[in-house]
């Protein structure tokens, strides 16, 4: 049998990876933010986010099948701009920083819901300790290899989907129609802005491309895994957003922003529902940490192989897992979740992934003949991504200038660090 036939991940594992990566940072983490920005149109905001993700997913699918590598986004841009390797390096490191932000978001949310479940919602130390503990546990699981990662992901994802389905089904019978009128009570642009702000909720599907080398029958399973996971996640998000807006007022959702969905369950399912949602949130964020560590470390490893990242990131343990890279990501995410707030982390991560999606669309536009893509679909994706970036930047400039400044500083620091690393690598190469 070939190595591909022995690959550890099939369609079930790929969908679990994508859904796990998205839902962990989605409905549990940013529901309150979506309502705060979009008001009654929060379900529309989640729907718009899914459209952006599906269009971005088109480029990821075609690039992944044309250039099969653990490096994913980094490799695609390297092929698109061979004469300017700095583009791939800078975007690659920007994506790594984005993964650090999403890991922090997932860990933050795990800690918030865990503390709420244990009756310690007022304790910041409890939230922090639980956040760090989640990162440590899934670092250990990922270190055991791809098969253990796939099995852990299957268990967490399918349980949490079941729990969310119960909440959605029961909640549909308790909707207050007056909560939805007028639909665009914050203006029509608020839905698009909401979709941009919570785009991090759809970050996760591209992790599937990092596993292309460990996927069985990728020509068939990878497109189905990416599109299927986005559609499943979108259905869940929109249904839960409808229930949330229909059951609670925007003010009530904002008041419980860090664990908003638990408060949605209270009038629907009582205290048992609160516990149900807390448990679902723990499963969701756990699987998101699991999937993100898996994919991000493999991309960082490929960057190290290409001499764009420190050599230590290229090392694998006896199970084939890039432990050094995963440990570095987990450590950085732990620091971020201790220092950042929920809204700042979400905005940072959404902007990062919107910019990366824009870069991937540009790369695919340059390679559309090789990837057998339709230019019109790429241009549509690029236009929507750029509009989302512009709206989100304008929103942050008005409401969170410090966060926008932080994003700009992070981008400049990434470019400077990449340039410094390149000079050091060239100096070492010339001396040898």
DRENNUSE-570433 format. One record per residue (C-alpha): residue in three letters; y, z, x. Coordinates in nm, 3 decimals. Each point is the difference from the previous one (the first is absolute). Layout:
R  rest        y        z        x
R   ALA        Y        Z        X
...
This chain:
R  rest        y        z        x
R   UNK    0.000    0.000    0.000
R   UNK    0.355   -0.064    0.116
R   UNK    0.265    0.264    0.062
R   UNK    0.182   -0.123   -0.312
R   UNK   -0.311    0.054   -0.212
R   UNK   -0.019    0.352    0.139
R   UNK    0.368    0.066   -0.080
R   UNK    0.057    0.334   -0.163
R   UNK    0.242   -0.094   -0.278
R   UNK   -0.072   -0.199   -0.316
R   UNK    0.216   -0.078   -0.305
R   UNK   -0.048    0.347   -0.145
R   UNK    0.124    0.166    0.318
R   UNK    0.293   -0.241    0.035
R   UNK    0.121    0.065   -0.355
R   UNK   -0.045    0.372    0.056
R   UNK    0.204   -0.026    0.321
R   UNK    0.281   -0.194   -0.170
R   UNK    0.013    0.212   -0.316
R   UNK   -0.031    0.315    0.208
R   UNK    0.286   -0.102    0.225
R   UNK    0.227   -0.090   -0.290
R   UNK   -0.061    0.267   -0.262
R   UNK    0.026    0.280    0.255
R   UNK    0.362   -0.091    0.068
R   UNK    0.076   -0.122   -0.347
R   UNK   -0.003    0.159   -0.339
R   UNK   -0.038    0.354    0.135
R   UNK    0.268   -0.032    0.266
R   UNK    0.276   -0.217   -0.147
R   UNK   -0.025    0.027   -0.378
R   UNK    0.301    0.231   -0.017
R   UNK    0.200   -0.228    0.229
R   UNK   -0.076   -0.305   -0.217
R   UNK    0.119    0.178   -0.314
R   UNK    0.309    0.129    0.178
R   UNK    0.106   -0.353    0.098
R   UNK   -0.138   -0.215   -0.285
R   UNK    0.006    0.242   -0.292
R   UNK   -0.195   -0.128   -0.301
R   UNK   -0.086   -0.316    0.195
R   UNK   -0.216    0.188    0.255
R   UNK   -0.316   -0.182   -0.120
R   UNK    0.182   -0.331    0.054
R   UNK    0.094    0.115    0.351
R   UNK   -0.367    0.057    0.082
R   UNK   -0.082   -0.342   -0.144
R   UNK    0.267   -0.166    0.215
R   UNK   -0.137    0.183    0.304
R   UNK   -0.344   -0.145   -0.075
R   UNK    0.142   -0.355   -0.021
R   UNK    0.163    0.045    0.343
R   UNK   -0.330    0.131    0.135
R   UNK   -0.207   -0.287   -0.147
R   UNK    0.234   -0.261    0.146
R   UNK   -0.001    0.176    0.337
R   UNK   -0.378    0.029   -0.025
R   UNK   -0.024   -0.378   -0.022
R   UNK    0.130   -0.037    0.356
R   UNK   -0.214    0.287    0.127
R   UNK   -0.316   -0.160   -0.145
R   UNK    0.062   -0.343    0.150
R   UNK    0.108    0.135    0.338
R   UNK   -0.293    0.242    0.019
R   UNK   -0.256   -0.273   -0.063
R   UNK    0.166   -0.239    0.244
R   UNK    0.044    0.255    0.282
R   UNK   -0.275    0.261   -0.021
R   UNK    0.101    0.302    0.202
R   UNK    0.037    0.377   -0.031
R   UNK    0.362   -0.059    0.104
R   UNK    0.084   -0.143   -0.345
R   UNK    0.381   -0.021   -0.040
R   UNK    0.058    0.021    0.375
R   UNK   -0.247   -0.282    0.066
R   UNK    0.142   -0.222   -0.277
R   UNK    0.354    0.021    0.138
R   UNK   -0.129   -0.053    0.353
R   UNK   -0.150   -0.329   -0.119
R   UNK    0.311   -0.092   -0.201
R   UNK    0.242    0.062    0.289
R   UNK   -0.200   -0.064    0.320
R   UNK    0.319   -0.079    0.191
R   UNK    0.154    0.334   -0.102
R   UNK   -0.263    0.273    0.041
R   UNK    0.265    0.267   -0.045
R   UNK    0.012   -0.082   -0.374
R   UNK   -0.366    0.089   -0.046
R   UNK    0.036    0.308    0.215
R   UNK    0.307    0.135   -0.181
R   UNK   -0.138   -0.071   -0.348
R   UNK   -0.335    0.146    0.106
R   UNK    0.162    0.323    0.110
R   UNK    0.219    0.002   -0.312
R   UNK   -0.318   -0.016   -0.206
R   UNK   -0.154    0.283    0.203
R   UNK    0.311    0.210   -0.070
R   UNK   -0.031   -0.092   -0.366
R   UNK   -0.360    0.121    0.003
R   UNK    0.117    0.327    0.150
R   UNK    0.247    0.030   -0.288
R   UNK   -0.265   -0.067   -0.263
R   UNK   -0.245    0.241    0.161
R   UNK    0.277    0.259   -0.015
R   UNK    0.063   -0.088   -0.367
R   UNK   -0.368    0.039   -0.086
R   UNK   -0.032    0.324    0.194
R   UNK    0.320    0.135   -0.158
R   UNK   -0.131   -0.080   -0.347
R   UNK   -0.343    0.147    0.077
R   UNK    0.169    0.324    0.107
R   UNK    0.230    0.009   -0.304
R   UNK   -0.279   -0.049   -0.255
R   UNK   -0.236    0.227    0.194
R   UNK    0.254    0.280    0.002
R   UNK    0.068   -0.058   -0.371
R   UNK   -0.372    0.019   -0.078
R   UNK   -0.034    0.327    0.192
R   UNK    0.307    0.152   -0.164
R   UNK    0.213   -0.023    0.316
R   UNK    0.237   -0.278   -0.108
R   UNK    0.297    0.207    0.114
R   UNK   -0.138    0.045    0.352
R   UNK    0.114   -0.261    0.250
R   UNK   -0.231    0.145    0.263
R   UNK   -0.302   -0.046   -0.227
R   UNK    0.100   -0.362   -0.058
R   UNK    0.041   -0.060    0.373
R   UNK   -0.332    0.157    0.098
R   UNK   -0.188   -0.197   -0.266
R   UNK    0.172   -0.322    0.113
R   UNK   -0.099    0.051    0.362
R   UNK   -0.354    0.100   -0.101
R   UNK   -0.051   -0.324   -0.194
R   UNK    0.105   -0.208    0.301
R   UNK   -0.239    0.192    0.226
R   UNK   -0.299   -0.036   -0.236
R   UNK    0.034   -0.376   -0.041
R   UNK    0.061   -0.050    0.369
R   UNK   -0.345    0.155    0.048
R   UNK   -0.158   -0.218   -0.273
R   UNK    0.143   -0.322    0.143
R   UNK   -0.118    0.097    0.346
R   UNK   -0.357   -0.016   -0.134
R   UNK    0.023   -0.379   -0.042
R   UNK    0.056   -0.271   -0.263
R   UNK   -0.309    0.073   -0.211
R   UNK    0.096    0.367   -0.048
R   UNK    0.353   -0.110   -0.084
R   UNK   -0.130   -0.245   -0.265
R   UNK   -0.226    0.257   -0.164
R   UNK    0.274    0.265   -0.010
R   UNK    0.242   -0.257   -0.149
R   UNK   -0.243   -0.104   -0.273
R   UNK   -0.050    0.358   -0.116
R   UNK    0.368    0.095   -0.008
R   UNK    0.127   -0.323   -0.159
R   UNK   -0.242   -0.032   -0.287
R   UNK    0.032    0.367   -0.098
R   UNK    0.379   -0.013   -0.008
R   UNK    0.000   -0.324   -0.203
R   UNK   -0.216    0.176   -0.257
R   UNK    0.233    0.299   -0.014
R   UNK    0.308   -0.219   -0.040
R   UNK   -0.173   -0.202   -0.272
R   UNK   -0.053    0.319   -0.201
R   UNK    0.368    0.094    0.029
R   UNK    0.113   -0.352   -0.091
R   UNK   -0.233   -0.033   -0.299
R   UNK    0.089    0.338   -0.149
R   UNK    0.370   -0.036    0.076
R   UNK    0.027   -0.329   -0.189
R   UNK   -0.046    0.195   -0.326
R   UNK    0.296    0.231    0.070
R   UNK    0.274   -0.248    0.079
R   UNK    0.349    0.050   -0.142
R   UNK    0.141   -0.347   -0.073
R   UNK    0.360    0.125    0.026
R   UNK   -0.054    0.063    0.374
R   UNK   -0.018   -0.377    0.061
R   UNK    0.325   -0.111   -0.165
R   UNK    0.206   -0.156    0.130
R   UNK   -0.250   -0.129    0.256
R   UNK    0.261   -0.079    0.265
R   UNK    0.213    0.309   -0.052
R   UNK    0.102   -0.010    0.369
R   UNK    0.074   -0.374   -0.002
R   UNK   -0.222   -0.302    0.062
R   UNK    0.026    0.020    0.379
R   UNK   -0.134    0.357   -0.007
R   UNK   -0.355   -0.123   -0.061
R   UNK    0.012   -0.227    0.306
R   UNK    0.156    0.280    0.204
R   UNK   -0.269    0.237   -0.120
R   UNK   -0.266   -0.251    0.102
R   UNK    0.154   -0.018    0.347
R   UNK    0.031    0.377    0.038
R   UNK   -0.361    0.064   -0.097
R   UNK   -0.143   -0.302    0.186
R   UNK   -0.171    0.249    0.229
R   UNK   -0.222    0.066   -0.304
R   UNK   -0.156   -0.341    0.065
R   UNK   -0.023    0.041    0.376
R   UNK   -0.367    0.018    0.075
R   UNK   -0.140   -0.336   -0.105
R   UNK    0.081   -0.149    0.342
R   UNK   -0.222    0.263    0.162
R   UNK   -0.289   -0.217   -0.117
R   UNK    0.103   -0.271    0.246
R   UNK   -0.040    0.249    0.286
R   UNK   -0.368    0.024   -0.092
R   UNK   -0.071   -0.375   -0.007
R   UNK   -0.221    0.023    0.310
R   UNK   -0.212    0.268   -0.167
R   UNK   -0.030   -0.177   -0.336
R   UNK   -0.306   -0.176   -0.139
R   UNK    0.068   -0.356   -0.120
R   UNK    0.380    0.024    0.050
R   UNK    0.075   -0.346   -0.145
R   UNK   -0.121    0.127   -0.336
R   UNK    0.057    0.374    0.016
R   UNK    0.339    0.027    0.170
R   UNK    0.205   -0.193   -0.263
R   UNK   -0.183    0.178   -0.281
R   UNK    0.055    0.332    0.172
R   UNK    0.376   -0.049    0.042
R   UNK    0.082   -0.156   -0.338
R   UNK   -0.248    0.221   -0.183
R   UNK    0.133    0.323    0.147
R   UNK    0.362   -0.096   -0.082
R   UNK   -0.088   -0.089   -0.361
R   UNK   -0.205    0.316   -0.054
R   UNK    0.275    0.214    0.149
R   UNK    0.269   -0.175   -0.205
R   UNK   -0.190    0.060   -0.324
R   UNK   -0.034    0.369    0.081
R   UNK    0.364    0.037    0.108
R   UNK    0.148   -0.170   -0.304
R   UNK   -0.224    0.190   -0.243
R   UNK    0.081    0.337    0.156
R   UNK    0.372   -0.085    0.018
R   UNK   -0.003   -0.086   -0.371
R   UNK   -0.167    0.332   -0.081
R   UNK    0.240    0.191    0.226
R   UNK    0.317   -0.149   -0.152
R   UNK   -0.144    0.026   -0.349
R   UNK   -0.097    0.368    0.030
R   UNK    0.279    0.157    0.207
R   UNK    0.373   -0.061    0.029
R   UNK    0.142   -0.138    0.327
R   UNK    0.164    0.336    0.066
R   UNK   -0.334    0.181   -0.025
R   UNK   -0.165   -0.249    0.235
R   UNK    0.278    0.033    0.256
R   UNK   -0.020    0.379   -0.013
R   UNK   -0.363   -0.011    0.116
R   UNK    0.043   -0.294    0.236
R   UNK   -0.251    0.109    0.266
R   UNK   -0.277    0.050   -0.258
R   UNK    0.142   -0.188   -0.300
R   UNK   -0.331   -0.132   -0.129
R   UNK   -0.142    0.351   -0.031
R   UNK    0.283    0.082   -0.240
R   UNK   -0.077   -0.316   -0.199
R   UNK   -0.352    0.134   -0.054
R   UNK    0.117    0.338   -0.131
R   UNK    0.109   -0.109   -0.352
R   UNK   -0.283   -0.255   -0.012
R   UNK   -0.302    0.199    0.118
R   UNK    0.134    0.353    0.043
R   UNK   -0.071    0.209    0.308
R   UNK   -0.333   -0.175    0.045
R   UNK    0.191   -0.326    0.031
R   UNK    0.228    0.148    0.265
R   UNK   -0.304    0.101    0.205
R   UNK   -0.152   -0.344   -0.061
R   UNK    0.306   -0.178    0.136
R   UNK    0.031    0.235    0.296
R   UNK   -0.360   -0.079    0.092
R   UNK    0.055   -0.373   -0.050
R   UNK    0.308    0.016    0.224
R   UNK   -0.197    0.174    0.273
R   UNK   -0.268   -0.270   -0.019
R   UNK    0.258   -0.279   -0.010
R   UNK    0.199    0.118    0.298
R   UNK   -0.319    0.080    0.190
R   UNK   -0.134   -0.354   -0.038
R   UNK    0.343   -0.143    0.087
R   UNK    0.013    0.198    0.325
R   UNK   -0.357   -0.110    0.069
R   UNK    0.069   -0.372   -0.055
R   UNK    0.334   -0.003    0.182
R   UNK   -0.136    0.169    0.311
R   UNK   -0.288   -0.250    0.004
R   UNK    0.213   -0.314   -0.020
R   UNK    0.308    0.106    0.195
R   UNK   -0.195    0.123    0.304
R   UNK   -0.188   -0.328    0.020
R   UNK    0.321   -0.198   -0.003
R   UNK    0.144    0.225    0.272
R   UNK   -0.320   -0.053    0.202
R   UNK    0.039   -0.378   -0.019
R   UNK    0.360    0.034    0.116
R   UNK   -0.125    0.203    0.297
R   UNK   -0.260   -0.268    0.079
R   UNK    0.287   -0.252    0.003
R   UNK    0.196    0.229    0.239
R   UNK    0.270    0.069   -0.259
R   UNK   -0.095    0.366   -0.045
R   UNK   -0.118    0.276    0.237
R   UNK   -0.347   -0.069    0.138
R   UNK   -0.135    0.331   -0.139
R   UNK    0.025   -0.144   -0.352
R   UNK   -0.269   -0.256    0.089
R   UNK   -0.270    0.261    0.068
R   UNK   -0.287    0.043   -0.246
R   UNK   -0.248    0.285   -0.031
R   UNK   -0.378   -0.052   -0.014
R   UNK    0.031   -0.073   -0.375
R   UNK    0.249   -0.278    0.066
R   UNK    0.298    0.193   -0.142
R   UNK    0.339   -0.018    0.183
R   UNK    0.037    0.377    0.019
R   UNK    0.305    0.017    0.228
R   UNK    0.201   -0.227   -0.229
R   UNK   -0.101    0.192   -0.312
R   UNK    0.088    0.331    0.163
R   UNK    0.345   -0.127    0.100
R   UNK    0.067   -0.127   -0.354
R   UNK   -0.117    0.326   -0.157
R   UNK    0.213    0.209    0.237
R   UNK    0.315   -0.204   -0.068
R   UNK   -0.062    0.010   -0.376
R   UNK   -0.046    0.376    0.016
R   UNK    0.338    0.038    0.167
R   UNK    0.166   -0.227   -0.258
R   UNK   -0.149    0.183   -0.298
R   UNK    0.131    0.328    0.139
R   UNK    0.353   -0.131    0.045
R   UNK    0.060   -0.254   -0.279
R   UNK    0.050    0.027   -0.376
R   UNK   -0.192   -0.200   -0.261
R   UNK    0.278   -0.242   -0.096
R   UNK    0.105   -0.070    0.359
R   UNK   -0.361   -0.064    0.110
R   UNK   -0.064   -0.230   -0.298
R   UNK    0.319   -0.201    0.054
R   UNK   -0.068   -0.030    0.374
R   UNK   -0.355   -0.122   -0.059
R   UNK    0.092   -0.245   -0.278
R   UNK    0.275   -0.161    0.206
R   UNK   -0.231   -0.028    0.302
R   UNK   -0.276   -0.176   -0.194
R   UNK    0.240   -0.228   -0.185
R   UNK    0.138   -0.115    0.336
R   UNK   -0.349   -0.051    0.139
R   UNK   -0.103   -0.198   -0.310
R   UNK    0.309   -0.216    0.046
R   UNK   -0.096   -0.065    0.364
R   UNK   -0.358   -0.086   -0.099
R   UNK    0.124   -0.250   -0.259
R   UNK    0.222   -0.164    0.262
R   UNK   -0.296   -0.015    0.238
R   UNK   -0.224   -0.157   -0.262
R   UNK    0.270   -0.254   -0.083
R   UNK   -0.012   -0.115    0.362
R   UNK   -0.380   -0.019   -0.009
R   UNK   -0.060   -0.123   -0.355
R   UNK   -0.201   -0.305    0.109
R   UNK   -0.233    0.209    0.217
R   UNK   -0.041    0.266   -0.266
R   UNK   -0.033   -0.256   -0.282
R   UNK    0.272    0.171   -0.201
R   UNK    0.237   -0.133   -0.266
R   UNK    0.362    0.008    0.133
R   UNK    0.141    0.060   -0.349
R   UNK   -0.199    0.323   -0.037
R   UNK    0.121    0.117    0.341
R   UNK    0.364   -0.079   -0.077
R   UNK   -0.024    0.188   -0.331
R   UNK   -0.145    0.303    0.179
R   UNK    0.269   -0.018    0.268
R   UNK    0.281   -0.023   -0.256
R   UNK   -0.124    0.299   -0.199
R   UNK   -0.055    0.211    0.312
R   UNK    0.349   -0.075    0.133
R   UNK    0.156    0.085   -0.338
R   UNK   -0.189    0.332   -0.005
R   UNK    0.112    0.083    0.356
R   UNK    0.364   -0.075   -0.088
R   UNK   -0.007    0.208   -0.319
R   UNK   -0.168    0.293    0.171
R   UNK    0.245   -0.008    0.291
R   UNK    0.293   -0.004   -0.243
R   UNK   -0.148    0.291   -0.195
R   UNK   -0.056    0.205    0.314
R   UNK    0.351   -0.077    0.127
R   UNK    0.140    0.148   -0.320
R   UNK   -0.235    0.293   -0.060
R   UNK   -0.173    0.079    0.331
R   UNK    0.206   -0.131    0.291
R   UNK   -0.178    0.237    0.239
R   UNK   -0.338   -0.152   -0.090
R   UNK    0.134   -0.353    0.045
R   UNK    0.146    0.100    0.337
R   UNK   -0.338    0.149    0.094
R   UNK   -0.174   -0.328   -0.087
R   UNK    0.249   -0.195    0.211
R   UNK   -0.042    0.240    0.292
R   UNK   -0.380   -0.024   -0.027
R   UNK    0.019   -0.381    0.012
R   UNK    0.231    0.005    0.302
R   UNK   -0.218    0.259    0.172
R   UNK   -0.309   -0.211   -0.063
R   UNK    0.163   -0.304    0.158
R   UNK    0.125    0.202    0.297
R   UNK   -0.338    0.166    0.053
R   UNK   -0.178   -0.334   -0.016
R   UNK    0.242   -0.153    0.252
R   UNK   -0.045    0.297    0.233
R   UNK   -0.378   -0.019   -0.026
R   UNK    0.007   -0.373    0.073
R   UNK    0.213    0.052    0.314
R   UNK   -0.237    0.272    0.120
R   UNK   -0.306   -0.220   -0.065
R   UNK    0.154   -0.293    0.188
R   UNK    0.098    0.225    0.290
R   UNK   -0.353    0.135    0.021
R   UNK   -0.143   -0.352   -0.021
R   UNK    0.221   -0.129    0.283
R   UNK   -0.079    0.299    0.224
R   UNK   -0.373   -0.053   -0.041
